[in-house]
């Protein structure tokens, strides 16, 4: 066995933080399939069905919520991963890595948003703001991040009462870590410039021990990403840009003509071909309203553009395999490819959606609900009331807590950040006496 094959044998391991049964070499694929099942049937994953993707509390069922988004990311991620595994056979060994790569990436894709609080990134900002307001000293909440909360859910909160939560394989846990470091990590010392600039973390200090064990199992050094995490990131980026535009068109936030304009500005062989196919599809549709025809034509474009980006991500991964293996790859798979400018143009168009007045107003109300709930339970904790004692409590989580009020704050933040959008609004109204 070559040194590279040994490295990949460690990167793709069926070992779990709490070993359930010795993973035989012939049966490791089933360990990753088990990971997939555990996530799909978890309550934390199910709650994504009412968490914001594009439009919070949307009145139409057409638009995606985080649950649908996560499944779509998993489909794209698994497809890319399986192709890459097949192309790397001669390098990493032929050990049915297609299925293993595919299922590890698919499960990590399902996990990538599982820690998002109500109202998405706006909810993250509100929790950070609340922590600053109350002078919370520990970094986990002053720099609260849904990525780190997702890791916390996976290794602690889900299936409470059991050590290590869902007890997923180390490979799946490593693949979900986009920013493999703690909140107080010295980013200036990170060997990867891009991570130094990001200054984000996928792990709270409270899960440092779990994180260290994951890295030990898969053989990653400090700050190093698992190669498959780049596929998870790429799949999320592809779906975010292309699918969010489709929802934006349905909600009349952007128009078909705007999409055509973006394509027309990028006069290249591939954009010209994409525009031509979309227009041809549009001309062939002879039923439905004008809006329906536009959306159906865009869906054809979305399928073709997804294939374009996926193929390029596979190519960039293969070309940079050594850097990915040793942790020196200084990009993401899309930015490292030839469609980067085209992707950025679509990204700018997609970003224009989020400034729409109705979205801004709902998010503002959502942030009030989040900070209000945190305030209510924080005050109730100080008085040790019956209301505070209604919160879920996980005794095993508190064995390593030293700061006096940290236990209560983590308990409150876990509860509030786990709420769906609608439940957060309704619960705040109930506790505020506005709706009983």
C-alpha positions in Angstrom: 0.0 0.0 0.0 1.4 3.4 -1.0 1.6 6.3 1.4 -1.2 8.1 -0.4 -3.4 5.0 -0.1 -2.7 4.9 3.6 -3.6 8.5 3.9 -6.9 8.0 2.2 -7.6 4.9 4.3 -7.4 7.2 7.3 -9.4 10.0 5.8 -12.2 7.6 4.9 -12.7 5.8 8.2 -15.7 4.1 9.8 -14.4 4.9 13.3 -16.9 6.8 15.5 -16.2 8.9 18.6 -18.1 6.2 20.6 -17.2 2.9 19.0 -20.3 0.8 18.5 -18.7 -2.1 16.8 -15.3 -2.6 15.1 -15.7 -1.5 11.5 -14.6 -4.3 9.3 -12.9 -3.4 6.1 -15.6 -5.1 4.1 -18.4 -3.3 5.8 -17.3 0.3 6.2 -19.6 1.5 3.5 -22.6 0.6 5.7 -21.2 2.9 8.4 -21.6 5.9 6.1 -25.0 4.8 5.0 -26.0 4.6 8.7 -24.7 8.2 9.2 -27.1 9.3 6.4 -30.1 7.5 8.0 -29.3 9.0 11.5 -29.3 12.5 10.1 -32.4 12.1 8.0 -34.5 10.7 10.9 -33.2 13.3 13.4 -35.5 16.0 14.9 -32.9 18.6 14.3 -32.8 17.9 10.6 -36.6 17.7 10.4 -36.9 21.2 11.9 -35.2 22.6 8.8 -38.6 22.3 7.1 -39.5 25.7 8.6 -36.2 27.6 8.6 -35.4 30.4 6.1 -33.7 29.7 2.8 -34.6 32.8 0.7 -37.9 34.2 1.9 -38.7 33.8 5.7 -42.3 32.7 6.4 -43.0 32.5 2.7 -46.7 32.5 1.8 -46.2 30.0 -1.1 -45.1 26.4 -0.8 -43.1 26.7 -4.1 -40.0 28.3 -2.5 -37.4 26.2 -0.7 -36.9 26.0 3.0 -33.6 24.8 4.5 -34.8 21.1 4.4 -35.4 21.0 0.7 -32.2 23.0 0.1 -30.2 20.5 2.1 -31.5 17.6 0.1 -30.7 19.4 -3.2 -27.2 20.1 -2.0 -26.8 16.5 -1.0 -27.8 15.3 -4.5 -25.3 17.6 -6.2 -22.6 16.8 -3.7 -23.0 13.1 -3.9 -22.9 13.2 -7.7 -19.6 15.2 -7.7 -18.0 13.0 -5.0 -18.8 9.7 -6.8 -17.3 11.0 -10.1 -14.2 12.2 -8.3 -13.7 8.9 -6.5 -13.9 7.0 -9.8 -11.3 9.3 -11.4 -8.9 8.9 -8.4 -8.9 5.1 -8.4 -5.4 4.8 -9.6 -4.1 7.2 -6.9 -6.1 6.3 -3.8 -6.8 2.6 -4.4 -9.9 0.8 -5.5 -11.9 0.2 -2.3 -15.4 1.1 -3.4 -14.6 4.7 -2.7 -17.4 5.8 -5.0 -20.0 4.7 -2.5 -18.0 5.9 0.5 -17.2 9.3 -1.0 -20.8 9.7 -2.2 -22.5 8.9 1.1 -20.0 10.8 3.3 -20.5 14.0 1.2 -24.3 13.5 1.0 -24.6 13.2 4.8 -22.2 16.2 5.4 -24.4 18.2 2.9 -27.5 17.3 5.0 -25.6 18.5 8.1 -24.3 21.8 6.6 -27.2 23.9 7.7 -28.5 21.9 10.7 -27.2 24.4 13.2 -28.7 27.5 11.6 -30.9 29.5 14.0 -34.3 30.9 13.1 -34.0 33.4 10.2 -30.7 32.2 9.1 -27.7 34.5 9.0 -29.7 37.3 10.5 -30.4 35.1 13.5 -26.7 34.4 13.9 -26.0 38.1 14.0 -28.7 38.7 16.5 -27.4 36.0 18.9 -23.9 37.6 18.6 -25.4 41.0 19.3 -27.3 39.7 22.3 -24.1 38.2 23.7 -22.2 41.5 23.3 -25.1 43.4 24.9 -25.0 41.1 28.0 -21.2 41.0 28.1 -21.0 37.3 27.7 -17.3 36.5 28.1 -16.9 33.2 26.3 -16.2 33.4 22.6 -18.7 30.7 21.5 -21.6 33.1 21.6 -19.9 36.4 20.9 -19.0 34.9 17.6 -22.0 32.5 17.3 -22.0 30.5 14.0 -24.5 28.1 12.7 -21.7 25.9 11.4 -20.4 25.4 15.0 -23.9 24.9 16.4 -24.4 22.2 13.7 -21.3 20.4 14.9 -22.5 20.7 18.5 -25.9 19.2 17.5 -24.2 16.3 15.7 -21.8 15.4 18.6 -23.8 16.4 21.6 -27.4 17.6 21.4 -29.1 15.2 19.1 -30.1 11.9 20.8 -29.5 13.5 24.2 -28.6 11.1 27.0 -26.1 9.4 24.7 -22.4 10.3 24.7 -21.4 11.9 21.4 -24.9 12.7 20.1 -25.6 11.1 16.8 -22.2 9.4 17.0 -21.4 9.8 13.4 -18.2 8.6 11.7 -15.2 10.8 12.1 -15.0 11.1 8.3 -18.6 12.5 8.0 -18.0 14.9 10.9 -14.7 16.1 9.3 -16.4 16.6 5.9 -19.0 18.9 7.5 -16.3 21.3 8.9 -15.9 24.2 6.5 -13.9 26.2 9.1 -12.0 23.6 11.2 -11.0 25.7 14.1 -12.3 27.2 17.4 -13.6 30.8 17.9 -10.4 32.0 19.5 -8.0 30.3 17.0 -5.1 32.6 16.1 -6.0 33.0 12.4 -2.8 34.9 11.7 -0.9 31.6 12.2 -3.1 29.6 9.9 -1.0 28.3 7.1 -3.8 28.8 4.6 -4.2 32.5 3.7 -7.9 32.2 2.7 -8.8 30.8 6.2 -6.8 33.6 7.8 -9.1 36.1 6.0 -12.3 34.3 6.8 -11.8 34.3 10.6 -14.7 31.9 11.1 -15.0 28.7 13.0 -17.0 25.5 12.7 -16.4 24.3 16.3 -17.3 25.9 19.6 -14.8 25.7 22.5 -17.3 23.4 24.3 -16.7 20.7 21.6 -12.9 21.1 21.4 -12.4 17.6 22.7 -14.8 16.1 20.1 -13.0 18.1 17.4 -9.6 16.9 18.4 -10.7 13.3 18.4 -12.2 13.7 14.9 -8.9 15.2 13.6 -6.9 12.4 15.2 -9.1 9.7 13.6 -8.8 11.1 10.1 -5.3 12.5 10.3 -5.8 16.2 10.0 -3.5 18.8 11.4 -4.6 22.1 13.1 -6.7 24.2 10.7 -6.6 21.6 7.9 -9.9 20.8 6.1 -10.9 17.3 5.0 -10.6 17.1 1.2 -14.3 16.1 0.9 -15.4 19.3 2.8 -14.5 21.2 -0.4 -17.1 19.2 -2.3 -19.8 19.9 0.3 -18.9 23.6 0.0 -19.1 23.6 -3.8 -22.4 21.8 -3.8 -23.9 24.3 -1.4 -22.6 27.2 -3.5 -24.0 25.9 -6.7 -27.4 25.3 -5.2 -27.5 28.6 -3.4 -26.8 30.6 -6.4 -28.8 28.8 -9.1 -31.8 27.6 -7.0 -32.3 30.8 -5.0 -32.7 32.7 -8.3 -35.5 30.3 -9.3 -37.3 31.1 -6.0 -36.6 34.8 -6.5 -38.3 34.6 -9.9 -41.3 32.9 -8.4 -41.6 35.6 -5.8 -41.1 38.4 -8.4 -37.9 39.6 -6.8 -35.9 39.2 -10.1 -37.1 38.9 -13.7 -36.3 36.5 -16.5 -34.9 39.5 -18.4 -32.4 40.2 -15.6 -31.1 36.7 -15.8 -30.8 37.0 -19.6 -28.9 40.3 -19.1 -26.4 38.7 -16.8 -25.7 35.9 -19.3 -25.4 38.3 -22.2 -22.8 40.4 -20.4 -20.5 37.3 -20.2 -19.8 36.8 -23.8 -18.1 33.4 -23.8 -18.8 30.1 -25.5 -20.4 28.5 -22.5 -22.7 31.5 -21.5 -23.8 32.0 -25.2 -24.7 28.3 -25.3 -26.6 28.5 -22.0 -28.5 31.5 -23.1 -29.3 29.9 -26.5 -30.7 26.8 -24.8 -32.8 28.8 -22.4 -34.3 30.9 -25.1 -35.0 27.8 -27.2 -36.7 26.2 -24.3 -38.7 29.4 -23.7 -39.9 29.5 -27.4 -41.1 25.9 -27.3 -43.4 26.4 -24.3 -47.0 27.1 -25.5 -49.0 26.7 -22.2 -49.1 28.6 -18.9 -48.7 32.2 -18.1 -45.8 34.3 -19.1 -44.3 34.0 -15.7 -44.7 30.2 -15.8 -42.9 30.1 -19.1 -40.1 32.2 -17.8 -39.6 29.9 -14.8 -39.7 26.7 -16.8 -37.1 28.1 -19.2 -35.0 29.2 -16.3 -35.2 25.7 -14.8 -33.7 24.4 -18.0 -30.9 26.9 -17.6 -30.4 25.9 -14.0 -30.0 22.2 -14.9 -27.4 23.0 -17.6 -25.5 25.5 -15.4 -25.5 23.0 -12.5 -23.9 20.4 -14.8 -21.4 23.0 -16.0 -20.3 24.0 -12.5 -20.2 20.4 -11.3 -17.9 19.2 -14.1 -15.6 22.1 -13.4 -15.5 21.4 -9.7 -14.5 17.8 -10.4 -11.8 19.0 -12.7 -10.4 21.5 -10.1 -10.4 18.8 -7.4 -8.5 16.3 -9.5 -6.0 19.0 -10.6 -5.3 20.1 -7.1 -5.4 16.7 -5.4 -2.0 17.0 -3.8 -2.8 20.4 -2.2 -6.1 19.1 -1.0 -4.4 16.1 0.6 -1.7 18.1 2.4 -4.0 21.0 3.4 -2.5 23.8 1.3 -5.3 24.3 -1.2 -5.9 28.1 -1.0 -9.3 28.4 -2.8 -12.7 26.8 -3.2 -13.5 24.6 -6.1 -15.6 27.2 -7.9 -13.2 30.1 -7.5 -10.4 27.8 -8.6 -12.1 27.1 -11.9 -12.7 28.9 -15.2 -16.3 29.8 -14.5 -15.5 31.9 -11.5 -16.5 35.3 -13.1 -19.7 33.8 -14.4 -20.5 32.5 -10.9 -19.8 35.9 -9.3 -22.2 37.6 -11.7 -25.0 35.1 -10.7 -24.1 35.6 -7.1 -24.5 39.4 -7.4 -27.9 38.8 -8.9 -28.9 36.4 -6.2 -27.7 38.8 -3.5 -30.1 41.5 -4.8 -33.0 39.3 -3.6 -32.2 39.7 0.1 -32.6 43.5 0.2 -36.3 43.3 -0.8 -38.5 45.3 1.6 -40.8 42.4 2.7 -37.8 40.2 3.5 -36.1 43.0 5.4 -39.2 43.6 7.5 -39.8 40.0 8.3 -36.2 39.5 9.3 -36.3 42.6 11.5 -39.3 41.0 13.3 -37.5 37.7 13.5 -34.5 39.3 15.1 -36.7 41.0 17.7 -38.2 37.6 18.5 -34.8 35.9 18.9 -33.4 38.6 21.2 -36.6 38.8 23.1 -36.6 35.1 23.8 -33.0 35.2 24.8 -33.8 38.1 27.2 -36.8 36.4 28.7 -35.1 33.1 29.4 -31.9 34.8 30.6 -33.9 36.8 33.1 -35.8 33.7 34.1 -32.6 31.8 34.6 -31.4 34.4 37.1 -34.5 34.0 39.1 -34.5 30.2 38.7 -38.2 30.2 37.8 -40.6 27.4 36.7 -40.5 28.8 33.1 -36.7 28.4 32.9 -37.0 24.8 34.1 -39.2 24.0 31.1 -36.2 24.2 28.9 -34.5 20.9 27.8 -31.6 19.9 30.0 -28.8 17.7 29.1 -26.8 16.7 32.2 -23.9 15.2 30.3 -23.2 18.6 28.6 -22.2 20.4 31.7 -19.4 18.3 33.1 -16.7 20.6 31.6 -18.3 24.0 32.3 -16.5 26.3 34.7 -18.0 29.8 34.2 -20.9 30.3 36.6 -23.6 31.2 34.2 -22.3 29.4 31.1 -24.4 26.3 31.7 -27.6 28.4 31.7 -26.6 30.4 28.6 -25.7 27.3 26.6 -29.0 25.8 27.6 -30.9 28.9 26.5 -28.9 29.3 23.2 -29.3 25.6 22.3 -33.1 26.0 22.8 -33.6 29.2 20.9 -31.2 28.5 18.1 -33.0 25.2 17.5 -36.4 26.8 16.9 -38.0 27.0 13.5 -38.9 30.5 12.2 -42.6 30.2 12.9 -42.2 28.6 16.3 -39.8 31.4 17.4 -42.3 34.1 16.4 -45.2 32.2 18.0 -43.3 31.4 21.2 -42.1 35.0 21.6 -45.7 36.3 21.2 -46.9 33.8 23.7 -44.3 34.7 26.4 -44.8 38.4 25.7 -48.6 38.1 26.3 -49.4 39.1 22.7 -50.9 35.7 21.8 -52.0 33.1 24.3 
